[in-house]
Amino acid sequence: MREYVVTVQNTDVSFEVQDGETILTAARKQGVWPQFECGWGSCGTCKATLVDGQVKNLLPDAPALTKRDSRKNRIILCQSIPESDVTLKARLLEEPEEHLTTADYNAVVTDVKLLTDEIALIRLGLNRPAPYQPGQYAILNLGGGLRRCYSMSNLPGGHELEFIVRRYPNGPGSQTMHTLTPGMELTLELPYGAAFVRETKRPKIFVAGGTGISAILCMVRQMSLWGDSMEQECMMFYGARTPNDLVLMDEINELFESIKDGSIIPVVDKADEDWDGEVGFVNNVVGDYINKPWDQYEFYIAGPPVMVQAMRKLLGEREVDVTRVHYDSFG
Ligand code: FES
């Protein structure tokens, strides 16, 4: 197998990258920690300047890369595969940030349960417990170079990970996830992302769209575990296409019973005759329930990119400080 050497300019750091490995993956495996966050090409935290050599960009239309970046020879380490020895100018940390001690794990599928015709609860067993924060996600290697991000819906601490996954007709990642059966093996990397629930005294608003419920459920499970120590208001908005797509509602309602000042507001795009709740785009409903100045809240958002964007726009218009808006974009 071919390997290339990556040298970080103005440091004594160099490391090897195996054929087909991203520079970020190879670096952290060898104890070199460039700054990074999403691992997926959306945040731009891992940008570096390519001083010498060639790389292949796995995600040419990565949201993090601008035309100016291309002109300046900037690359993103999480999506760059060397095609020769490479010299970079990059920001390195002495050790990983506490919430991003990302490592590689072997996993085996232990259970696949259909919650609806299109939404599955998939459980993986790990070769060792994986530390992560409630709300973070893993990148799963699904074979043939297919890598996809999925948020854990269960709390950390055990040997198992749980994901809620919808099958999309044109989504190779979700299609592959829905073909998994118990006993199949795969590898994954975790944790990634900065949208994890903070143990602060601010009132909290969670907004989940579709299978964004996976990350939000994990955070709500954590809120429930914190129990009475979290006395502040906690509202969760859960938007889905139809009432049938609002999965795991019994458990969610039960969790909210143990959250002191908690309320859950389900919202559907298309109601049926039995539905007496909110109807519409989930973002449009949030404002009807907020009863304090918006900038007093912390917001946690997970769902399709269009929903996350719309919610961020709304919060920007309401002048909520960006440090109190937590979301990940990897849809
Ligand atoms: S970590 Fe590479 S773009 Fe986010």
py3Dmol code that shows the C-alpha trace and the ligand (Angstrom):
import py3Dmol

protein = """\
ATOM      1  CA  MET A   1       0.000   0.000   0.000  1.00  0.00           C
ATOM      2  CA  ARG A   2       1.338   3.465  -0.908  1.00  0.00           C
ATOM      3  CA  GLU A   3       1.861   6.070   1.727  1.00  0.00           C
ATOM      4  CA  TYR A   4       2.810   9.712   1.621  1.00  0.00           C
ATOM      5  CA  VAL A   5       4.514  12.008   4.108  1.00  0.00           C
ATOM      6  CA  VAL A   6       2.806  15.176   5.273  1.00  0.00           C
ATOM      7  CA  THR A   7       5.094  17.853   6.743  1.00  0.00           C
ATOM      8  CA  VAL A   8       3.748  20.815   8.674  1.00  0.00           C
ATOM      9  CA  GLN A   9       5.770  23.895   7.805  1.00  0.00           C
ATOM     10  CA  ASN A  10       7.587  25.780  10.590  1.00  0.00           C
ATOM     11  CA  THR A  11       7.224  22.833  12.984  1.00  0.00           C
ATOM     12  CA  ASP A  12       9.109  19.582  13.481  1.00  0.00           C
ATOM     13  CA  VAL A  13       5.888  17.653  12.787  1.00  0.00           C
ATOM     14  CA  SER A  14       5.557  15.171   9.950  1.00  0.00           C
ATOM     15  CA  PHE A  15       3.405  12.074   9.650  1.00  0.00           C
ATOM     16  CA  GLU A  16       2.490   9.349   7.196  1.00  0.00           C
ATOM     17  CA  VAL A  17      -0.817   9.030   5.381  1.00  0.00           C
ATOM     18  CA  GLN A  18      -1.926   5.694   3.966  1.00  0.00           C
ATOM     19  CA  ASP A  19      -3.377   5.544   0.482  1.00  0.00           C
ATOM     20  CA  GLY A  20      -7.004   6.713   0.599  1.00  0.00           C
ATOM     21  CA  GLU A  21      -6.818   8.191   4.118  1.00  0.00           C
ATOM     22  CA  THR A  22      -7.683  11.817   4.788  1.00  0.00           C
ATOM     23  CA  ILE A  23      -4.947  13.994   6.245  1.00  0.00           C
ATOM     24  CA  LEU A  24      -7.071  14.653   9.351  1.00  0.00           C
ATOM     25  CA  THR A  25      -7.667  10.950  10.006  1.00  0.00           C
ATOM     26  CA  ALA A  26      -3.991  10.061   9.587  1.00  0.00           C
ATOM     27  CA  ALA A  27      -2.886  12.993  11.747  1.00  0.00           C
ATOM     28  CA  ARG A  28      -5.077  12.222  14.746  1.00  0.00           C
ATOM     29  CA  LYS A  29      -4.231   8.493  14.557  1.00  0.00           C
ATOM     30  CA  GLN A  30      -0.594   9.505  15.025  1.00  0.00           C
ATOM     31  CA  GLY A  31      -1.246  11.946  17.867  1.00  0.00           C
ATOM     32  CA  VAL A  32      -1.091  15.089  15.720  1.00  0.00           C
ATOM     33  CA  TRP A  33      -4.108  17.319  16.343  1.00  0.00           C
ATOM     34  CA  PRO A  34      -4.957  19.923  13.716  1.00  0.00           C
ATOM     35  CA  GLN A  35      -7.867  22.132  14.700  1.00  0.00           C
ATOM     36  CA  PHE A  36     -11.117  20.571  13.485  1.00  0.00           C
ATOM     37  CA  GLU A  37     -14.760  20.322  14.427  1.00  0.00           C
ATOM     38  CA  CYS A  38     -17.245  18.840  11.956  1.00  0.00           C
ATOM     39  CA  GLY A  39     -14.954  16.317  10.215  1.00  0.00           C
ATOM     40  CA  TRP A  40     -17.272  16.737   7.271  1.00  0.00           C
ATOM     41  CA  GLY A  41     -16.365  19.799   5.221  1.00  0.00           C
ATOM     42  CA  SER A  42     -18.921  22.256   6.551  1.00  0.00           C
ATOM     43  CA  CYS A  43     -17.260  24.255   9.343  1.00  0.00           C
ATOM     44  CA  GLY A  44     -13.890  25.268   7.858  1.00  0.00           C
ATOM     45  CA  THR A  45     -12.045  24.812  11.164  1.00  0.00           C
ATOM     46  CA  CYS A  46      -9.494  22.439   9.600  1.00  0.00           C
ATOM     47  CA  LYS A  47      -8.471  24.757   6.755  1.00  0.00           C
ATOM     48  CA  ALA A  48      -4.764  24.686   5.935  1.00  0.00           C
ATOM     49  CA  THR A  49      -2.587  26.077   3.157  1.00  0.00           C
ATOM     50  CA  LEU A  50      -1.106  23.620   0.697  1.00  0.00           C
ATOM     51  CA  VAL A  51       2.497  24.810   0.330  1.00  0.00           C
ATOM     52  CA  ASP A  52       3.769  21.913  -1.765  1.00  0.00           C
ATOM     53  CA  GLY A  53       2.421  18.668  -3.240  1.00  0.00           C
ATOM     54  CA  GLN A  54      -0.962  17.497  -4.507  1.00  0.00           C
ATOM     55  CA  VAL A  55      -4.136  16.415  -2.744  1.00  0.00           C
ATOM     56  CA  LYS A  56      -7.485  15.133  -3.914  1.00  0.00           C
ATOM     57  CA  ASN A  57     -10.544  16.831  -2.405  1.00  0.00           C
ATOM     58  CA  LEU A  58     -13.201  14.203  -1.618  1.00  0.00           C
ATOM     59  CA  LEU A  59     -15.910  16.870  -1.416  1.00  0.00           C
ATOM     60  CA  PRO A  60     -15.230  19.484  -4.129  1.00  0.00           C
ATOM     61  CA  ASP A  61     -18.395  21.431  -3.267  1.00  0.00           C
ATOM     62  CA  ALA A  62     -17.716  21.435   0.485  1.00  0.00           C
ATOM     63  CA  PRO A  63     -19.605  24.350   2.057  1.00  0.00           C
ATOM     64  CA  ALA A  64     -16.454  25.346   3.957  1.00  0.00           C
ATOM     65  CA  LEU A  65     -14.421  26.102   0.826  1.00  0.00           C
ATOM     66  CA  THR A  66     -14.784  29.396  -1.038  1.00  0.00           C
ATOM     67  CA  LYS A  67     -13.375  30.505  -4.394  1.00  0.00           C
ATOM     68  CA  ARG A  68     -10.941  32.680  -2.459  1.00  0.00           C
ATOM     69  CA  ASP A  69      -9.726  29.570  -0.607  1.00  0.00           C
ATOM     70  CA  SER A  70      -8.984  27.874  -3.936  1.00  0.00           C
ATOM     71  CA  ARG A  71      -7.075  30.930  -5.154  1.00  0.00           C
ATOM     72  CA  LYS A  72      -5.058  30.930  -1.918  1.00  0.00           C
ATOM     73  CA  ASN A  73      -4.359  27.157  -2.163  1.00  0.00           C
ATOM     74  CA  ARG A  74      -6.331  26.462   0.997  1.00  0.00           C
ATOM     75  CA  ILE A  75      -7.607  22.944   1.583  1.00  0.00           C
ATOM     76  CA  ILE A  76      -9.685  21.258   4.266  1.00  0.00           C
ATOM     77  CA  LEU A  77      -7.805  18.473   5.995  1.00  0.00           C
ATOM     78  CA  CYS A  78     -10.927  16.403   6.755  1.00  0.00           C
ATOM     79  CA  GLN A  79     -11.620  15.909   3.025  1.00  0.00           C
ATOM     80  CA  SER A  80      -8.120  15.930   1.541  1.00  0.00           C
ATOM     81  CA  ILE A  81      -6.283  12.811   0.439  1.00  0.00           C
ATOM     82  CA  PRO A  82      -2.605  13.237  -0.520  1.00  0.00           C
ATOM     83  CA  GLU A  83      -1.559  12.239  -4.027  1.00  0.00           C
ATOM     84  CA  SER A  84       2.126  12.970  -3.311  1.00  0.00           C
ATOM     85  CA  ASP A  85       4.231  13.985  -0.325  1.00  0.00           C
ATOM     86  CA  VAL A  86       2.766  17.234   0.962  1.00  0.00           C
ATOM     87  CA  THR A  87       3.884  20.318   2.890  1.00  0.00           C
ATOM     88  CA  LEU A  88       1.219  22.304   4.716  1.00  0.00           C
ATOM     89  CA  LYS A  89       0.839  25.426   6.744  1.00  0.00           C
ATOM     90  CA  ALA A  90      -1.658  24.387   9.461  1.00  0.00           C
ATOM     91  CA  ARG A  91      -2.759  25.220  12.992  1.00  0.00           C
ATOM     92  CA  LEU A  92      -1.916  22.426  15.419  1.00  0.00           C
ATOM     93  CA  LEU A  93      -3.114  21.901  18.987  1.00  0.00           C
ATOM     94  CA  GLU A  94      -0.964  20.329  21.687  1.00  0.00           C
ATOM     95  CA  GLU A  95      -3.836  18.031  22.573  1.00  0.00           C
ATOM     96  CA  PRO A  96      -7.370  17.565  21.258  1.00  0.00           C
ATOM     97  CA  GLU A  97     -10.146  19.769  22.512  1.00  0.00           C
ATOM     98  CA  GLU A  98     -11.967  17.976  25.299  1.00  0.00           C
ATOM     99  CA  HIS A  99     -15.113  17.270  23.265  1.00  0.00           C
ATOM    100  CA  LEU A 100     -13.157  16.162  20.163  1.00  0.00           C
ATOM    101  CA  THR A 101     -10.971  13.292  21.282  1.00  0.00           C
ATOM    102  CA  THR A 102     -11.989  11.592  18.055  1.00  0.00           C
ATOM    103  CA  ALA A 103     -10.898   7.975  17.627  1.00  0.00           C
ATOM    104  CA  ASP A 104     -11.686   5.000  15.400  1.00  0.00           C
ATOM    105  CA  TYR A 105     -13.879   2.097  16.492  1.00  0.00           C
ATOM    106  CA  ASN A 106     -14.919  -1.280  15.125  1.00  0.00           C
ATOM    107  CA  ALA A 107     -18.639  -1.867  15.342  1.00  0.00           C
ATOM    108  CA  VAL A 108     -21.080  -4.688  14.734  1.00  0.00           C
ATOM    109  CA  VAL A 109     -24.781  -4.205  14.004  1.00  0.00           C
ATOM    110  CA  THR A 110     -26.735  -5.579  16.983  1.00  0.00           C
ATOM    111  CA  ASP A 111     -30.299  -4.550  16.143  1.00  0.00           C
ATOM    112  CA  VAL A 112     -32.353  -2.878  13.412  1.00  0.00           C
ATOM    113  CA  LYS A 113     -35.906  -1.925  14.281  1.00  0.00           C
ATOM    114  CA  LEU A 114     -38.286  -0.203  11.893  1.00  0.00           C
ATOM    115  CA  LEU A 115     -40.122   2.632  13.654  1.00  0.00           C
ATOM    116  CA  THR A 116     -42.050   3.466  10.475  1.00  0.00           C
ATOM    117  CA  ASP A 117     -41.770   2.167   6.894  1.00  0.00           C
ATOM    118  CA  GLU A 118     -38.953   4.668   6.292  1.00  0.00           C
ATOM    119  CA  ILE A 119     -37.388   5.325   9.717  1.00  0.00           C
ATOM    120  CA  ALA A 120     -35.214   2.780  11.503  1.00  0.00           C
ATOM    121  CA  LEU A 121     -33.606   2.607  14.921  1.00  0.00           C
ATOM    122  CA  ILE A 122     -30.186   1.067  14.341  1.00  0.00           C
ATOM    123  CA  ARG A 123     -27.994  -0.193  17.179  1.00  0.00           C
ATOM    124  CA  LEU A 124     -24.268  -0.879  16.914  1.00  0.00           C
ATOM    125  CA  GLY A 125     -22.048  -2.639  19.449  1.00  0.00           C
ATOM    126  CA  LEU A 126     -18.544  -1.235  19.856  1.00  0.00           C
ATOM    127  CA  ASN A 127     -15.232  -2.897  20.614  1.00  0.00           C
ATOM    128  CA  ARG A 128     -14.809  -0.480  23.559  1.00  0.00           C
ATOM    129  CA  PRO A 129     -16.858   2.306  25.185  1.00  0.00           C
ATOM    130  CA  ALA A 130     -16.746   5.575  23.252  1.00  0.00           C
ATOM    131  CA  PRO A 131     -16.744   8.938  25.033  1.00  0.00           C
ATOM    132  CA  TYR A 132     -18.963  11.644  23.522  1.00  0.00           C
ATOM    133  CA  GLN A 133     -21.248  14.469  24.589  1.00  0.00           C
ATOM    134  CA  PRO A 134     -25.035  14.188  24.147  1.00  0.00           C
ATOM    135  CA  GLY A 135     -25.770  15.778  20.766  1.00  0.00           C
ATOM    136  CA  GLN A 136     -22.515  14.813  19.038  1.00  0.00           C
ATOM    137  CA  TYR A 137     -22.243  12.523  16.035  1.00  0.00           C
ATOM    138  CA  ALA A 138     -20.178   9.761  14.459  1.00  0.00           C
ATOM    139  CA  ILE A 139     -18.915   9.352  10.909  1.00  0.00           C
ATOM    140  CA  LEU A 140     -19.733   5.839   9.724  1.00  0.00           C
ATOM    141  CA  ASN A 141     -17.705   4.129   6.991  1.00  0.00           C
ATOM    142  CA  LEU A 142     -20.329   2.320   4.958  1.00  0.00           C
ATOM    143  CA  GLY A 143     -18.060   0.653   2.401  1.00  0.00           C
ATOM    144  CA  GLY A 144     -16.827   1.695  -1.041  1.00  0.00           C
ATOM    145  CA  GLY A 145     -15.612   5.032   0.315  1.00  0.00           C
ATOM    146  CA  LEU A 146     -19.130   5.990   1.431  1.00  0.00           C
ATOM    147  CA  ARG A 147     -18.923   7.982   4.698  1.00  0.00           C
ATOM    148  CA  ARG A 148     -21.936   9.475   6.454  1.00  0.00           C
ATOM    149  CA  CYS A 149     -22.589  11.429   9.671  1.00  0.00           C
ATOM    150  CA  TYR A 150     -25.217  10.213  12.131  1.00  0.00           C
ATOM    151  CA  SER A 151     -25.983  11.570  15.606  1.00  0.00           C
ATOM    152  CA  MET A 152     -26.230   9.177  18.505  1.00  0.00           C
ATOM    153  CA  SER A 153     -29.643   9.093  20.180  1.00  0.00           C
ATOM    154  CA  ASN A 154     -28.475   7.191  23.264  1.00  0.00           C
ATOM    155  CA  LEU A 155     -26.369   8.476  26.139  1.00  0.00           C
ATOM    156  CA  PRO A 156     -22.619   7.779  26.215  1.00  0.00           C
ATOM    157  CA  GLY A 157     -20.934   5.435  28.638  1.00  0.00           C
ATOM    158  CA  GLY A 158     -21.692   1.992  27.230  1.00  0.00           C
ATOM    159  CA  HIS A 159     -20.564  -0.277  24.430  1.00  0.00           C
ATOM    160  CA  GLU A 160     -23.580   0.546  22.247  1.00  0.00           C
ATOM    161  CA  LEU A 161     -24.554   3.347  19.880  1.00  0.00           C
ATOM    162  CA  GLU A 162     -28.089   4.017  18.685  1.00  0.00           C
ATOM    163  CA  PHE A 163     -29.087   6.019  15.584  1.00  0.00           C
ATOM    164  CA  ILE A 164     -32.457   7.058  14.143  1.00  0.00           C
ATOM    165  CA  VAL A 165     -32.174   6.967  10.355  1.00  0.00           C
ATOM    166  CA  ARG A 166     -34.669   7.828   7.613  1.00  0.00           C
ATOM    167  CA  ARG A 167     -34.344   6.199   4.208  1.00  0.00           C
ATOM    168  CA  TYR A 168     -34.205   8.737   1.369  1.00  0.00           C
ATOM    169  CA  PRO A 169     -34.886   7.502  -2.187  1.00  0.00           C
ATOM    170  CA  ASN A 170     -31.802   9.277  -3.565  1.00  0.00           C
ATOM    171  CA  GLY A 171     -29.598   8.957  -0.493  1.00  0.00           C
ATOM    172  CA  PRO A 172     -26.927   6.250  -0.909  1.00  0.00           C
ATOM    173  CA  GLY A 173     -25.909   6.612   2.751  1.00  0.00           C
ATOM    174  CA  SER A 174     -29.395   6.186   4.156  1.00  0.00           C
ATOM    175  CA  GLN A 175     -30.160   3.386   1.663  1.00  0.00           C
ATOM    176  CA  THR A 176     -27.060   1.523   2.833  1.00  0.00           C
ATOM    177  CA  MET A 177     -27.953   2.093   6.484  1.00  0.00           C
ATOM    178  CA  HIS A 178     -31.336   0.507   5.827  1.00  0.00           C
ATOM    179  CA  THR A 179     -29.693  -2.616   4.390  1.00  0.00           C
ATOM    180  CA  LEU A 180     -27.727  -3.255   7.595  1.00  0.00           C
ATOM    181  CA  THR A 181     -28.611  -6.448   9.423  1.00  0.00           C
ATOM    182  CA  PRO A 182     -27.454  -7.821  12.777  1.00  0.00           C
ATOM    183  CA  GLY A 183     -23.944  -9.240  12.644  1.00  0.00           C
ATOM    184  CA  MET A 184     -22.650  -6.918   9.887  1.00  0.00           C
ATOM    185  CA  GLU A 185     -19.426  -5.116  10.719  1.00  0.00           C
ATOM    186  CA  LEU A 186     -18.296  -1.571  10.006  1.00  0.00           C
ATOM    187  CA  THR A 187     -15.869   1.042  11.280  1.00  0.00           C
ATOM    188  CA  LEU A 188     -16.642   4.516  12.517  1.00  0.00           C
ATOM    189  CA  GLU A 189     -15.064   7.640  13.957  1.00  0.00           C
ATOM    190  CA  LEU A 190     -16.377   9.652  16.873  1.00  0.00           C
ATOM    191  CA  PRO A 191     -17.042  12.081  18.447  1.00  0.00           C
ATOM    192  CA  TYR A 192     -17.562  15.001  16.087  1.00  0.00           C
ATOM    193  CA  GLY A 193     -19.464  18.263  16.388  1.00  0.00           C
ATOM    194  CA  ALA A 194     -19.952  21.086  18.860  1.00  0.00           C
ATOM    195  CA  ALA A 195     -23.759  21.008  19.193  1.00  0.00           C
ATOM    196  CA  PHE A 196     -23.922  19.193  22.515  1.00  0.00           C
ATOM    197  CA  VAL A 197     -26.073  20.159  25.468  1.00  0.00           C
ATOM    198  CA  ARG A 198     -24.459  22.486  28.002  1.00  0.00           C
ATOM    199  CA  GLU A 199     -25.050  22.201  31.745  1.00  0.00           C
ATOM    200  CA  THR A 200     -25.902  25.868  32.190  1.00  0.00           C
ATOM    201  CA  LYS A 201     -28.679  27.675  34.040  1.00  0.00           C
ATOM    202  CA  ARG A 202     -30.171  29.216  30.901  1.00  0.00           C
ATOM    203  CA  PRO A 203     -33.601  28.104  29.695  1.00  0.00           C
ATOM    204  CA  LYS A 204     -33.221  25.778  26.759  1.00  0.00           C
ATOM    205  CA  ILE A 205     -35.070  25.349  23.496  1.00  0.00           C
ATOM    206  CA  PHE A 206     -34.568  22.213  21.422  1.00  0.00           C
ATOM    207  CA  VAL A 207     -35.757  22.172  17.817  1.00  0.00           C
ATOM    208  CA  ALA A 208     -35.760  18.830  16.003  1.00  0.00           C
ATOM    209  CA  GLY A 209     -36.761  18.333  12.385  1.00  0.00           C
ATOM    210  CA  GLY A 210     -37.282  14.777  11.099  1.00  0.00           C
ATOM    211  CA  THR A 211     -34.476  12.453  12.168  1.00  0.00           C
ATOM    212  CA  GLY A 212     -32.740  15.426  13.792  1.00  0.00           C
ATOM    213  CA  ILE A 213     -34.662  13.877  16.691  1.00  0.00           C
ATOM    214  CA  SER A 214     -31.719  11.485  17.125  1.00  0.00           C
ATOM    215  CA  ALA A 215     -29.403  14.219  18.461  1.00  0.00           C
ATOM    216  CA  ILE A 216     -32.177  16.072  20.296  1.00  0.00           C
ATOM    217  CA  LEU A 217     -33.428  12.897  21.993  1.00  0.00           C
ATOM    218  CA  CYS A 218     -29.923  12.243  23.294  1.00  0.00           C
ATOM    219  CA  MET A 219     -29.777  15.773  24.741  1.00  0.00           C
ATOM    220  CA  VAL A 220     -33.236  15.450  26.282  1.00  0.00           C
ATOM    221  CA  ARG A 221     -32.221  12.119  27.839  1.00  0.00           C
ATOM    222  CA  GLN A 222     -29.301  14.003  29.392  1.00  0.00           C
ATOM    223  CA  MET A 223     -31.634  16.761  30.644  1.00  0.00           C
ATOM    224  CA  SER A 224     -33.808  14.104  32.219  1.00  0.00           C
ATOM    225  CA  LEU A 225     -30.750  12.591  33.897  1.00  0.00           C
ATOM    226  CA  TRP A 226     -29.760  15.983  35.296  1.00  0.00           C
ATOM    227  CA  GLY A 227     -33.299  16.059  36.687  1.00  0.00           C
ATOM    228  CA  ASP A 228     -34.044  18.572  39.408  1.00  0.00           C
ATOM    229  CA  SER A 229     -30.623  20.182  39.193  1.00  0.00           C
ATOM    230  CA  MET A 230     -31.918  21.761  35.958  1.00  0.00           C
ATOM    231  CA  GLU A 231     -34.659  24.026  37.195  1.00  0.00           C
ATOM    232  CA  GLN A 232     -34.886  26.234  34.166  1.00  0.00           C
ATOM    233  CA  GLU A 233     -37.484  26.061  31.442  1.00  0.00           C
ATOM    234  CA  CYS A 234     -36.910  23.453  28.719  1.00  0.00           C
ATOM    235  CA  MET A 235     -39.031  23.357  25.553  1.00  0.00           C
ATOM    236  CA  MET A 236     -38.704  20.890  22.745  1.00  0.00           C
ATOM    237  CA  PHE A 237     -40.242  21.421  19.310  1.00  0.00           C
ATOM    238  CA  TYR A 238     -40.381  18.276  17.216  1.00  0.00           C
ATOM    239  CA  GLY A 239     -41.370  18.702  13.576  1.00  0.00           C
ATOM    240  CA  ALA A 240     -42.168  15.821  11.213  1.00  0.00           C
ATOM    241  CA  ARG A 241     -44.047  15.272   7.955  1.00  0.00           C
ATOM    242  CA  THR A 242     -46.998  13.414   9.447  1.00  0.00           C
ATOM    243  CA  PRO A 243     -48.118  12.272  12.924  1.00  0.00           C
ATOM    244  CA  ASN A 244     -46.844   8.796  12.015  1.00  0.00           C
ATOM    245  CA  ASP A 245     -43.343  10.216  11.493  1.00  0.00           C
ATOM    246  CA  LEU A 246     -43.154  11.522  15.080  1.00  0.00           C
ATOM    247  CA  VAL A 247     -41.242   8.534  16.393  1.00  0.00           C
ATOM    248  CA  LEU A 248     -40.661   7.402  19.983  1.00  0.00           C
ATOM    249  CA  MET A 249     -43.260   9.845  21.330  1.00  0.00           C
ATOM    250  CA  ASP A 250     -44.151   7.631  24.300  1.00  0.00           C
ATOM    251  CA  GLU A 251     -40.586   7.682  25.526  1.00  0.00           C
ATOM    252  CA  ILE A 252     -40.177  11.404  24.825  1.00  0.00           C
ATOM    253  CA  ASN A 253     -43.346  12.215  26.790  1.00  0.00           C
ATOM    254  CA  GLU A 254     -42.089  10.072  29.648  1.00  0.00           C
ATOM    255  CA  LEU A 255     -38.721  11.870  29.645  1.00  0.00           C
ATOM    256  CA  PHE A 256     -40.482  15.211  29.875  1.00  0.00           C
ATOM    257  CA  GLU A 257     -42.279  14.070  32.996  1.00  0.00           C
ATOM    258  CA  SER A 258     -38.909  14.048  34.760  1.00  0.00           C
ATOM    259  CA  ILE A 259     -37.845  17.468  33.469  1.00  0.00           C
ATOM    260  CA  LYS A 260     -39.059  20.011  35.968  1.00  0.00           C
ATOM    261  CA  ASP A 261     -40.230  22.867  33.739  1.00  0.00           C
ATOM    262  CA  GLY A 262     -40.298  20.928  30.476  1.00  0.00           C
ATOM    263  CA  SER A 263     -42.745  20.888  27.588  1.00  0.00           C
ATOM    264  CA  ILE A 264     -42.857  19.104  24.265  1.00  0.00           C
ATOM    265  CA  ILE A 265     -44.558  20.637  21.230  1.00  0.00           C
ATOM    266  CA  PRO A 266     -44.984  18.260  18.271  1.00  0.00           C
ATOM    267  CA  VAL A 267     -45.605  19.869  14.888  1.00  0.00           C
ATOM    268  CA  VAL A 268     -46.550  18.166  11.624  1.00  0.00           C
ATOM    269  CA  ASP A 269     -46.518  19.334   8.009  1.00  0.00           C
ATOM    270  CA  LYS A 270     -49.581  17.294   7.137  1.00  0.00           C
ATOM    271  CA  ALA A 271     -52.200  16.530   9.763  1.00  0.00           C
ATOM    272  CA  ASP A 272     -54.705  13.679   9.719  1.00  0.00           C
ATOM    273  CA  GLU A 273     -58.213  13.792  11.137  1.00  0.00           C
ATOM    274  CA  ASP A 274     -57.056  12.674  14.604  1.00  0.00           C
ATOM    275  CA  TRP A 275     -54.377  15.349  14.927  1.00  0.00           C
ATOM    276  CA  ASP A 276     -55.154  18.265  17.226  1.00  0.00           C
ATOM    277  CA  GLY A 277     -51.644  19.678  17.578  1.00  0.00           C
ATOM    278  CA  GLU A 278     -49.614  22.261  15.675  1.00  0.00           C
ATOM    279  CA  VAL A 279     -49.434  22.159  11.869  1.00  0.00           C
ATOM    280  CA  GLY A 280     -46.838  23.830   9.641  1.00  0.00           C
ATOM    281  CA  PHE A 281     -43.120  24.412   9.431  1.00  0.00           C
ATOM    282  CA  VAL A 282     -41.655  23.844  12.907  1.00  0.00           C
ATOM    283  CA  ASN A 283     -39.697  27.138  12.829  1.00  0.00           C
ATOM    284  CA  ASN A 284     -42.913  29.096  12.400  1.00  0.00           C
ATOM    285  CA  VAL A 285     -44.342  27.661  15.603  1.00  0.00           C
ATOM    286  CA  VAL A 286     -41.427  28.383  17.956  1.00  0.00           C
ATOM    287  CA  GLY A 287     -42.214  32.074  18.346  1.00  0.00           C
ATOM    288  CA  ASP A 288     -45.777  31.358  19.525  1.00  0.00           C
ATOM    289  CA  TYR A 289     -44.465  29.653  22.665  1.00  0.00           C
ATOM    290  CA  ILE A 290     -41.510  31.808  23.658  1.00  0.00           C
ATOM    291  CA  ASN A 291     -42.487  33.909  26.652  1.00  0.00           C
ATOM    292  CA  LYS A 292     -39.170  35.506  27.607  1.00  0.00           C
ATOM    293  CA  PRO A 293     -36.791  37.755  25.660  1.00  0.00           C
ATOM    294  CA  TRP A 294     -35.270  35.476  23.007  1.00  0.00           C
ATOM    295  CA  ASP A 295     -31.693  36.233  24.001  1.00  0.00           C
ATOM    296  CA  GLN A 296     -32.228  34.633  27.412  1.00  0.00           C
ATOM    297  CA  TYR A 297     -32.492  31.168  25.862  1.00  0.00           C
ATOM    298  CA  GLU A 298     -29.988  28.664  24.573  1.00  0.00           C
ATOM    299  CA  PHE A 299     -31.062  27.009  21.322  1.00  0.00           C
ATOM    300  CA  TYR A 300     -30.168  23.513  20.130  1.00  0.00           C
ATOM    301  CA  ILE A 301     -31.165  22.728  16.534  1.00  0.00           C
ATOM    302  CA  ALA A 302     -30.930  19.471  14.567  1.00  0.00           C
ATOM    303  CA  GLY A 303     -32.586  18.560  11.295  1.00  0.00           C
ATOM    304  CA  PRO A 304     -32.488  19.037   7.536  1.00  0.00           C
ATOM    305  CA  PRO A 305     -30.170  21.852   6.363  1.00  0.00           C
ATOM    306  CA  VAL A 306     -33.087  23.974   5.141  1.00  0.00           C
ATOM    307  CA  MET A 307     -34.693  23.859   8.595  1.00  0.00           C
ATOM    308  CA  VAL A 308     -31.434  24.594  10.405  1.00  0.00           C
ATOM    309  CA  GLN A 309     -30.779  27.553   8.062  1.00  0.00           C
ATOM    310  CA  ALA A 310     -34.273  28.953   8.545  1.00  0.00           C
ATOM    311  CA  MET A 311     -33.989  28.634  12.313  1.00  0.00           C
ATOM    312  CA  ARG A 312     -30.597  30.348  12.347  1.00  0.00           C
ATOM    313  CA  LYS A 313     -31.996  33.166  10.209  1.00  0.00           C
ATOM    314  CA  LEU A 314     -34.904  33.597  12.612  1.00  0.00           C
ATOM    315  CA  LEU A 315     -32.579  33.675  15.630  1.00  0.00           C
ATOM    316  CA  GLY A 316     -30.338  36.173  13.853  1.00  0.00           C
ATOM    317  CA  GLU A 317     -33.351  38.444  13.288  1.00  0.00           C
ATOM    318  CA  ARG A 318     -34.204  38.082  16.998  1.00  0.00           C
ATOM    319  CA  GLU A 319     -30.615  39.079  17.856  1.00  0.00           C
ATOM    320  CA  VAL A 320     -29.810  35.896  19.766  1.00  0.00           C
ATOM    321  CA  ASP A 321     -26.071  35.790  20.389  1.00  0.00           C
ATOM    322  CA  VAL A 322     -24.446  33.166  18.129  1.00  0.00           C
ATOM    323  CA  THR A 323     -22.698  31.602  21.146  1.00  0.00           C
ATOM    324  CA  ARG A 324     -26.132  30.487  22.367  1.00  0.00           C
ATOM    325  CA  VAL A 325     -27.179  28.814  19.110  1.00  0.00           C
ATOM    326  CA  HIS A 326     -25.909  25.251  18.762  1.00  0.00           C
ATOM    327  CA  TYR A 327     -26.319  23.221  15.566  1.00  0.00           C
ATOM    328  CA  ASP A 328     -24.397  20.987  13.205  1.00  0.00           C
ATOM    329  CA  SER A 329     -24.734  21.091   9.428  1.00  0.00           C
ATOM    330  CA  PHE A 330     -24.027  17.813   7.747  1.00  0.00           C
ATOM    331  CA  GLY A 331     -27.225  16.999   5.915  1.00  0.00           C
TER     332      GLY A 331
END
"""
ligand_1 = """\
4
FES
S -13.421 19.845 10.278
Fe -12.949 20.053 8.211
S -14.437 21.451 7.474
Fe -15.014 21.059 9.514
"""
view = py3Dmol.view(width=600, height=400)
view.addModel(protein, "pdb")
view.setStyle({"model": 0}, {"cartoon": {"style": "trace"}})
view.addModel(ligand_1, "xyz")
view.setStyle({"model": 1}, {"stick": {}})
view.zoomTo()
view.show()
